[in-house]
């Protein structure tokens, strides 16, 4: 991470990265289950898209 970011910013970016990982995991799980157990392929894809948006936001803040 860039040294000029504050501790709060570093913590927030770390939490966003963890959230993106969890969203991808959950999205893949929902896609595999399909319509069983209340899961939906569309919701799974949307979770993966949301994770991609989070990753892009983290990259915007960290890549010089």
C-alpha positions as CSV (number, residue, x, y, z in Angstrom):
1,X,0.0,0.0,0.0
2,X,1.0,3.6,-0.5
3,X,2.7,5.0,2.5
4,X,0.8,8.3,2.3
5,X,-2.5,6.6,3.0
6,X,-3.6,6.8,6.6
7,X,-4.2,3.8,8.9
8,X,-7.9,4.1,8.5
9,X,-7.6,4.1,4.7
10,X,-5.4,1.0,4.8
11,X,-7.8,-0.7,7.1
12,X,-10.8,0.2,4.8
13,X,-8.9,-1.1,1.7
14,X,-8.1,-4.3,3.5
15,X,-11.7,-4.8,4.5
16,X,-12.8,-4.1,0.9
17,X,-10.4,-6.8,-0.4
18,X,-11.7,-9.3,2.1
19,X,-15.3,-8.4,1.1
20,X,-14.5,-8.9,-2.5
21,X,-13.0,-12.4,-1.8
22,X,-16.1,-13.4,0.2
23,X,-18.4,-12.0,-2.6
24,X,-16.7,-14.1,-5.2
25,X,-16.8,-17.2,-3.0
26,X,-20.5,-16.7,-2.3
27,X,-21.3,-15.9,-6.0
28,X,-19.6,-19.0,-7.2
29,X,-21.5,-21.0,-4.6
30,X,-24.8,-19.5,-5.7
31,X,-24.1,-20.2,-9.4
32,X,-23.2,-23.8,-8.6
33,X,-26.4,-24.4,-6.6
34,X,-28.6,-22.7,-9.2
35,X,-32.2,-22.4,-8.1
36,X,-31.9,-24.8,-5.2
37,X,-31.9,-23.6,-1.6
38,X,-33.1,-20.1,-2.6
39,X,-30.0,-19.5,-4.7
40,X,-30.2,-17.9,-8.0
41,X,-27.6,-17.8,-10.9
42,X,-28.4,-14.1,-11.5
43,X,-27.7,-13.2,-7.9
44,X,-24.4,-15.1,-8.0
45,X,-23.4,-13.2,-11.1
46,X,-24.3,-9.9,-9.5
47,X,-22.2,-10.8,-6.5
48,X,-19.2,-11.4,-8.7
49,X,-19.8,-8.1,-10.5
50,X,-20.0,-6.3,-7.2
51,X,-16.7,-8.0,-6.2
52,X,-15.1,-6.7,-9.4
53,X,-16.2,-3.2,-8.7
54,X,-14.7,-3.4,-5.2
55,X,-11.4,-4.7,-6.6
56,X,-11.3,-1.8,-9.2
57,X,-11.9,0.7,-6.4
58,X,-9.1,-0.7,-4.4
59,X,-6.8,-0.6,-7.4
60,X,-7.7,3.0,-8.1
61,X,-6.7,3.9,-4.5
62,X,-3.5,1.9,-4.4
63,X,-1.9,1.8,-7.9
64,X,0.1,5.0,-8.5
